[in-house]
Amino acid sequence: MAVSRLVLGGLLSAALSVSAVGAANAETFKVEGEMKPAFIYFNVKNDGGWVQALDEARVKVEENLGIEIPFTEKVEEVATQIRPAVERYIDRGYNVILGSAFGYSDTFKELAEKHPDVLFLNPAGITNGPNLMSYYGRTYESQYLCGMVAGAMSKTGKLGFVAANPLPLVTWTVNAYALGAQRMNPDATVNVVFTGAWYDPVKEREAALALIEQGVDVIGIHVDTPAVPVVAQEKGVMATGHHRDMTEFAPDSTMCSSVWVWDKFLTPALKAASTDGLEMQPYGAFLSIKNGGTDIALSDAVPADVKEKVMAARQEIIDGKHVFEGPVAGQDGSEKVAAGAHPDDGQMWGMDYLVKGVVGSLN
Amino acid sequence: MTTETVSSNPTPAEARRGLGRVTLEVRQRMPAWKHGLILALSLSCGLAIGVAVLWASGVAPKGIYEEFVLYTFFNAKGLANVLVECTPLILVGLSAAMAFRVQFWNIGLEGQLILGGMGAAFFALNDIGPPETRLALMLIGGLAGGALWTVIPLLLKLKLNVNEIISTLLLNYVAFQLLQDRLYGAWQDPDRFPHSPQLESVERLPRIGFGDVDSGIWVALAAGIVVWWLIQRARIGLFMTFVGSNARMSKAIGLPVTAVVAGSVLLSGALSGLAGFVVVAGQEYRLTTTFSGGYLFSGIVIAFLARNNPLAAVVVAFLLGGLYVGGQSIQIFYNLPAGVIDLLQAIIVMSVTASELFVRYRIIWRRA
């Protein structure tokens, strides 16, 4: 089951391994000889979400760099499947292994130590090393922008959100969604439902129906299937997507989507690895809209004035504004982030509260 | 010799055309060599279709031979990968065979495997017992966890005649929820991601010095020998054959039917639990939400292809491991979709299923 992979992390850095690694030098990794990358997917490439976004990036990187990047599908998140797949590639001269899952973290760490001349890059991973880097996107930025669209488009001011598991990286998307909505409509509320699974179209569908029954008219998601936008379309309400542009599945209901733009990270990263050397980061790469992890895709249904405001906010984020800039209040009104301050990455990876206006519980 | 005619009468049209008629007769018995020959032929037939499918997808027979035979079985690295892959497969195959022999359709292998992994992890995470006995306790925890997960369907079946296909299947989902509950709760790693902390070195099955193969392979082979002895040599094996063929008759002649069924099913669960133990302690080194993936289907396929024979199950598990390893390699070097490998497996299973017709019936064609 594909349950865990989106969980990410590399950077939970500060929060968890407080003292372990000191100020590591910015080390670089250079691929010797001709660069030959290969992708390992934990699921089929056309899964409609996470893997498909990676595969779309693969094709773009191929074009950008003029190289071929082969891939293998359905290498499940167990060592016994990952190891032979990776070693087959390495045995035949591949020197950059691109992963696709949280569940690859341990095995990639082991393989990276065994093959110090091969570069390993793993999205949603939590392990790093001299030749291994995990990467993930600051989804709270793109989900904040989606929240703005939702807040502006909603007539009732009641929004819904269908989320997978109550992990910090999911919690922050829910919170950011609410903060974005409240920027457009200070009274907006977000009813959140956790399905307990990344991929469960049946439960997602039920959750969406229940939310609609409660009077919600825009639903956001952080799950792997397009079930919620599809239900929204059937019921004549609006939705916002995650992973990829959901207008593909629900053209009428999808107002915007938080999308992955991995090629914007992978193209320069691979180019660097084959030339001057890729700068390795001890806690992985935590990518913002600015350096190409995540972004927003707006549909044509969004009115021009809303679009303008959203794009202006996007520019603010690129210029350095933090979505969780204080004051941010928790559900009970208590102060979570002081005015003018913002959480550091460690605090983001430890986010264990819901903000004011979110209806629901993490337990 | 008496035979029972199942279908005969040709249509008048056929008779007129002089095609004769085809009659199926139920066979009373079949010599082992003939049975083996039919199986071998059907398997060859399936393999031939598989080769044709791969050829049509752009893999020449030479490539198929290289990837599936040369690099998979006759190359140290490939063989090591196959052994790693087949270690849990042997155990789930034996598990399925054990239950199927007494006509208990255990579709809960995966849930039992999860509980086995959790049973093993329980001893590891709580540091129970001195380090020297830790692995032994974890092994027992695996056996116990798996066996425990068959108790409910077993009782439901024996007391209330509840269909075990449904109850064992549904308990897979319950097991997964239990696992998630632990991994998002009490057993969560301090890094706050949904997996348990890593096992300490004394809690890991040592490598045997051949590739990444761990000593779980000895556990699996030992289980194969024990099950073989139970089924082919011990009295319970004879009882199981009786009960599997006709439970009511067995009861009538005074066999302990309930005990035989219960014993077989508990052992079946224990074997799947043991598979969970070898996956967690031998390769994954922690509980994850994904460690149980895919073993239900594999276990059933192995038991089916092996005709519930324990030694055959070991061999089939080894070959299936080879199919997975070679299949991954074919995918990698010919860029085939993952579905092609599933298709190969399905073709082979269907060919063997079809051979059942020739094993059960004698086909007689008489000229008009």
Interface residues (C-beta under 8 A of the other chain):
Chain A: M1 A2 V3 S4 V7 G9 L12 A15 L16 A38 V44 P70 F71 T72 E73 K74 V75 E76 E77 V78 A79 T80 Q81 R83 P84 A85 E87 R88 Y89 D91 R92 F102 G103 D106 I126 N165 P166 L167 P168 G196 W349 G350
Chain B: K77 N81 V84 E85 F176 Q177 Q180 Y184 P190 D191 R192 F193 P194 H195 Q198 D212 V279 Q283 E284 Y285 R286 T288 T289 T290 F291 G293 G294 V325 Q328 S329 Q331 I332 F333 N335 P337 A338 G339
